[in-house]
Amino acid sequence: MKNQISKIQKIAIKEIGKVKSLEDLEKLKVKYLGRKSVLTDVLRSLKDLNPEEKKAIGEESNKTKQAIDLKLKEKEIEIRNKELKNIDEKERIDITYPCGQTKRGHLHPLTRVRYEIEEIFKSMGFLVVDGRDVEDEFHNFDALNMPKNHPARDMQDTFWLKDGAVPRTQTSSVQIRFMEKNKPPFRIVSIGTVYRNENSDATHEFNFHQIECLMVDKSGKITVANFKSVMSEFMKGLFGKETQTRLRPSYFPFVEPGFEFDASCPYCKGSGCKICKKTGWIELGGAGIVNQNVFTSVGFKEDEYEGFAFGFGIERLAMIKYGIDDIRLFHSGDLRFLEQF
Ligand code: FA5
């Protein structure tokens, strides 16, 4: 009988060793350790043996059961590990694998122009400063020599907030904010959003961007010649040498004398088209020598300082630079437009 038991153990261990799946392993478990197993059959015949033999065979069969059970457990671990390894191989994720479907974005054309302008001015020693979008009436108008009821306020259709604050109509408010904290000499530029209560058309938006420039020093040190020289460098840096520019006398309450600054129309090269309203020129902005009332409004002594200032529309500059014929495209969110840059 001992021989029979050890034979069963040998066969069982051999069979378990060959199994490849958990299902087959379960079948072998039933076959060798279940209630109707081969081993149980052998043990049933113990009843015909004497007590000593019974004891010896009983011990032997328990050892065999334990050996088979151990082998089954080892095999189960082996099969499970193999399965996990297969999953690992099949479902491996390479997080460094290049993802072909993602489209890379790029800077908006207005942001590109903004950065380019800031670089040009930085190269001329200008400081780039920031302003605030929502202003009070003093900084947007009064301090810029545009007191209440001044007719020049009508030149800038204004959105008023309920508490009397103003989404700024011009970046000129930055001049005041800066001079309240800094004394000349200085040269600054500031680019930001401005808001006007206007209808949109091909060259007008109700919210657009301006660049403000202010250069101030002791009286007699800054003249229109300085303005023209800075402006000429700016235009050459942004548009290259072909673009023509011109100054026209104009009026802004915060400068004296004041002028308007135009660039030749890039579409018709000056011969006249619908974009330039048949004039051959596109208005970029206003400029002039700072009115002394602006200096006194920030606490400077009259005639102690002199300087020039200008304010240009950034969209208009970008339109000329990239040959864009409708200002509304910038905020349209139309990818066919944006992907061209
Ligand atoms: C001003 O805003 C003055 N603050 C400019 C200035 C600064 C003059 C310093 C003197 C000294 P104006 O309202 O003309 O000026 O606007 C300046 C420029 O902003 C215009 O020439 C134009 O390029 C642009 N602009 C004005 N209105 C719009 C609009 N609705 N849509 C797009 N661009 C506009």
Boltz pocket constraint, residues with backbone or C-beta under 6 A from the ligand:
constraints:
  - pocket:
      binder: B
      contacts: [[A, 155], [A, 156], [A, 169], [A, 170], [A, 171], [A, 172], [A, 196], [A, 198], [A, 199], [A, 203], [A, 204], [A, 205], [A, 206], [A, 208], [A, 209], [A, 210], [A, 213], [A, 252], [A, 255], [A, 258], [A, 259], [A, 261], [A, 283], [A, 284], [A, 285], [A, 286], [A, 287], [A, 288], [A, 309], [A, 310], [A, 311], [A, 312], [A, 313], [A, 314], [A, 315], [A, 316], [A, 327]]
      max_distance: 6.0
